[in-house]
Structures are given as C-alpha cells and as structure tokens.
Amino acid sequence: MSFRSPHEFENDLDALEAVEKATTRFVGHAVHDLLPIAAQQFQGIAVGTGVGDRANYLGEDLTRLALDRIGASRVIDGRLFGTTDYKLASYQFLPDFAVRQALFVDSKAEKNALNVARIQVTQTSLEVRQFRDSGPICVAGRVPPIWSSQDGHDYLPTTVFVKYHYRQSAEGLELRVVSVVALPHAFLQEIYNPTAADRIWNVGP
C-alpha cells in the first residue's frame, strides 16, 4: 500500500469519491453505535427557553464522543484549525492506497428540518454557485482544496455533517433521524455544482 499525495485526486475523481464515501461510513458507524444514548439524552432536554441551543450543544458533544470512542488513525504532529466542531489530522486507509486527511466534522440539531443543512463558507472548499434575486452568484469556499499543515505535510480535506433531527413534545425532545452527509470536495465541483442552476444551495442563513 502506498501513500498518495492529495494533489493526485484532482485527476482521479473516482478515488476521491472513494475516500469521501469511506469517511462518511466511518462517521456514520461511529454515530450509529451511540444512537441509544443520543435518543435518551435528547429526551432529557426540557422544553423551554434556549431549547434549540441546548440541542445543538448536545449534538456536538454526542458526535465528539462517538468519534473519540471508535478512534481513528491520527497523525501525531498534525494540527488543524477551522470552524467545524471536530477537527482531526488523520490517515484514511483504503484497499489500494492511503492518504493524509484533514477531517472536519460539524454537528447540527434542528427541529423538523429533514432536508436542510446550514453550511458556512468557512466549512467548504466548494464554490457556492447559486441564484439570488439579482441573478447567479459564485462565492468561494474558504477551506483550501489542499490543506497544508504546520507539520510540513499536505492533507486532503473532507467535511462531514452530522444532523440530528428532532421533534418537540410536552415530554421533551424526540430524536427522529440522524443524517450523516459528506460535502463534496472542491475537485468534485463540476460534478455536483457546475452552475448556479444545479440547486444544491439555497439562499438563507
């Protein structure tokens, strides 16, 4: 097995997608193992002022606990900075190759919002191509396609979102669904969001 440079994936999109799928499975499995605890913890949140913030904090804590429990192949000297809840310089191993990965995982908890994830430009390497009232716009994501760390190595950034969907009742919060979704890397721009007409983005917060 050989280590591949993150730069190589610009011309090998199938391998890049394989990395993102493997990462999504890893995060999904970690969160799945924690579902009984997650459901119990959400049920314990009392309805009232600030319930949304408390649900968000709980989601962040649960995702961090899930990933710490399952563990990952960490790069000892790698340090990452960014606006996601969980950041890890790691190794991603696939059957034919390995790559140094900058893993960013962000958690959201929202009531009755199954098909929406609120994403900041500081959390993506994609250009946000969408329509506003004045016409098509393009806003550059602020995660670099290749993450160069202080340890002198290049990393392949992968951003995964864990979304806790809940509904509110008099007894507390009921955790309904947990979605684990990878946001495509910038090298996949022309597949997933080539123009503003490809509506993976909506105007909003």
FENGI-V215878 format. One line per field, one symbol per residue. psi: psi as a letter, one per 40 degrees, with the letter a starting at -180 (. if undefined). A space follows every 50 residues. Layout:
psi = ???
//
This chain:
psi = hihihdddedegdddddddddddddddddddddedddddddddehihahe ddddddddddddddddddddiigihdehhiiaeidhhhhihhhideiiih hhhhhiiihihfgdfhhhhieeeieihhhihadeaiihhhiehidhhhie eeiiihhhhhhhhhhiihideahhhdihhhhhhiideededdfdidegge iiha.
//
